[in-house]
Amino acid sequence: MRGYFGVGVERISKSMNAGAIFRTAHAFGASFVFTVAAQYKRQKGTLADTSNALEHLPYYQFPTIDEMLLPQGCRLVGVELTDDAIDLPSFRHPSQCAYVLGPERGNLSDEMVERCEFVLKIPTSFCINVSLAAGLVMYDRALSMGKFAERPVRAGGPHMEVPEHKHGGPVLRRLDKFRQDPPLGEGFDPDGHNR
C-alpha cells in the first residue's frame, strides 16, 4: 500500500480505549499514533494493547491542539458523527493522512474540526465506541487502498485468485558508454608510460 497514515485521539479519558486504538493501528500498519490533550496513562493503556504497539510505532503526546505537529503533506481527517461529514463508504482516503477521533461521551473540539481538511462519519444511527470507530476507519482505508480482488456479483468470495505481484529483474547499468579514454598529456603514451 502506498502512502502512510497515523491515528490519534483528542481529549480521550480512558487509557484502555486509547490502547485498543493503538493496537488496531499497529495491526493495520499505521506509521504513528498520537494523543492531543488526553489523559492517557501508558501503563493502563497497555492492558488493552497486547501487541505492545508503542514499542513498534512512534507515539506523540501533544498537550494542546496548538502544539500538535504532523509531517509535511499529512492531511488531517476528523472522524465525527455530524450532518455535514462525508459518509465513510463514499470517502476517498488521502495517501498521506492522520485520522483523529474525539473522546468518549464527547465530540472533537471545534478547534480540531477547524484544523481538519476533511471530516468523515461512520453511517450509524448513534455514536459507537471510539476504538471501534477507529478500527472501522482503518479497515475501510485498507479495503479501499489495498490490492484485493474485486467483490464478486454473487454471494461469496472471488472465484479467481489475485495475481501475485511480480518484481522485475535486476537493472544492470553498463557504464561503458559513459567512459572515455583519458586525455593524453605531454610526455605520456597511450599505455600510460612516461616517455
C-alpha atoms as one frame of an Amber mdcrd trajectory, in Angstrom:
protein
   0.000   0.000   0.000   1.326   3.436  -0.870   1.493   6.393   1.462   1.202
   6.345   5.229  -1.282   7.142   7.958  -1.398   7.935  11.634  -4.210   7.660
  14.162  -4.831   9.920  17.130  -7.376  10.809  19.761  -8.298  14.151  21.252
  -9.200  14.556  24.944  -9.613  10.810  25.484 -10.078   9.910  29.146  -9.983
   6.100  29.115  -6.496   4.744  28.593  -7.837   1.296  27.677  -9.688   2.791
  24.686  -6.505   4.544  23.533  -4.555   1.303  23.995  -7.100  -0.599  21.880
  -6.848   2.065  19.153  -3.048   1.886  19.176  -3.145  -1.919  18.953  -5.514
  -1.768  15.980  -3.371   0.921  14.337  -0.340  -1.333  14.735  -2.247  -4.248
  13.164  -3.306  -2.140  10.159   0.206  -0.801   9.562  -0.070   2.750  10.872
   3.093   4.831  10.770   2.471   6.668  14.047  -0.099   7.260  16.805  -0.795
  10.345  18.899  -2.907  11.921  21.620  -3.991  15.542  21.997  -4.953  16.982
  25.396  -5.554  13.429  26.602  -5.487  11.703  29.969  -3.615   8.690  28.602
  -1.706   6.565  31.092   0.570   4.220  29.197   0.705   1.565  31.932  -3.090
   1.220  31.900  -3.347   1.524  28.100  -1.030  -1.422  27.553  -3.615  -3.680
  29.232  -5.673  -3.333  26.027  -2.607  -3.100  23.757  -1.478  -6.715  23.703
   0.714  -6.097  20.626   2.708  -3.504  22.587   2.202  -1.037  19.738   4.132
   1.787  21.383   7.270  -0.351  21.262   6.863  -0.535  17.464   5.308   2.814
  16.479   6.260   6.407  17.181   3.913   7.884  19.798   3.396  11.641  20.014
   1.745  13.218  23.052   0.566  16.762  22.314  -0.620  18.756  25.348  -2.756
  21.116  23.209  -4.087  21.422  19.673  -1.740  24.360  19.045   1.234  22.123
  19.853   0.081  19.330  17.532   2.538  18.775  14.683   2.083  16.474  11.709
   4.513  15.588   8.916   4.624  17.968   5.980   1.962  16.994   3.446  -0.014
  14.984   6.021  -3.721  15.753   5.720  -5.786  15.759   8.914  -9.037  13.778
   8.773 -11.532  14.098  11.618 -13.940  11.285  12.461 -17.162  12.731  13.838
 -20.869  11.984  13.557 -22.144  15.290  12.144 -24.723  16.047   9.454 -22.221
  17.650   7.069 -19.490  14.998   7.422 -18.642  12.705   4.479 -20.025   9.177
   4.776 -17.130   6.742   5.233 -18.191   4.447   2.331 -18.053   7.483  -0.017
 -14.752   8.866   1.273 -11.541   8.720  -0.767  -8.712   8.320   1.739  -5.691
  10.582   1.184  -2.466   8.651   0.684  -0.763  10.661   3.464  -3.014  11.464
   6.388  -3.709  11.324  10.092  -7.125  10.380  11.460  -8.229  11.989  14.708
 -11.161  10.853  16.835 -12.882  12.555  19.741 -13.271  11.493  23.345 -15.707
   9.086  24.911 -19.068  10.740  25.519 -17.979  13.791  23.560 -17.075  15.247
  20.203 -13.999  16.578  18.507 -13.478  20.142  19.672 -14.462  22.961  17.331
 -10.768  23.920  17.115  -9.835  20.399  15.998 -12.635  20.269  13.415 -11.353
  23.580  12.048  -7.858  22.107  11.628  -9.217  19.077   9.748  -9.150  19.165
   5.975 -11.898  16.509   5.908 -14.437  15.251   8.419 -15.940  11.837   7.827
 -18.616   9.880   9.633 -19.465   6.241  10.015 -23.092   5.857   8.877 -24.589
   4.625  12.162 -27.774   5.658  13.947 -25.852   6.807  17.019 -22.289   7.067
  18.294 -20.273   3.896  18.737 -17.234   3.188  20.917 -14.241   5.272  19.877
 -11.928   2.274  19.473 -14.490   0.513  17.271 -14.867   3.678  15.175 -11.086
   3.873  14.705 -10.992   0.209  13.661 -13.728   0.724  11.073 -11.930   3.719
   9.555  -8.645   1.796   9.313 -10.411  -1.238   7.844 -12.077   0.963   5.223
  -8.706   2.502   4.383  -7.142  -0.936   3.929 -10.101  -2.098   1.859 -10.167
   0.910  -0.449  -6.399   1.350  -0.850  -5.202  -2.253  -0.700  -4.754  -4.668
  -3.550  -7.643  -7.027  -3.065  -9.671  -8.918  -5.615 -12.897  -7.217  -6.613
 -16.006  -8.462  -4.878 -17.981 -10.912  -6.987 -21.507 -10.160  -8.165 -22.863
 -13.242  -6.367 -22.552 -14.024  -2.685 -19.221 -15.450  -1.577 -15.593 -14.757
  -2.285 -13.768 -14.179  -5.532 -13.509 -17.086  -7.939 -10.092 -16.055  -9.197
  -7.077 -15.522  -7.031  -5.384 -12.164  -7.066  -2.296 -12.470  -9.269   0.903
 -12.425  -7.284   2.902  -9.233  -7.642   5.858  -9.708  -9.949   9.030  -7.846
  -9.297  11.191  -7.002 -12.262  14.662  -8.427 -12.611  17.771  -6.541 -11.640
  18.556  -3.446 -13.643  22.157  -3.565 -14.785  23.557  -0.339 -15.999  26.582
  -0.504 -18.236  28.914   2.395 -17.755  30.930   1.686 -20.921  29.062   4.282
 -22.952  29.998   6.924 -20.380  33.685   6.041 -20.282  36.124   7.881 -22.451
  39.814   7.448 -22.767  41.534   9.972 -20.558  43.196  12.797 -22.445  46.877
  12.219 -23.033  49.180  14.858 -21.685  52.622  15.677 -22.899  55.190  13.005
 -22.232  52.706  10.075 -21.960  51.949   7.370 -24.475  48.623   5.503 -24.706
  49.877   2.719 -22.462  50.405   5.178 -19.625  54.203   5.018 -19.618  56.390
   8.066 -19.363  58.361   8.826 -22.494
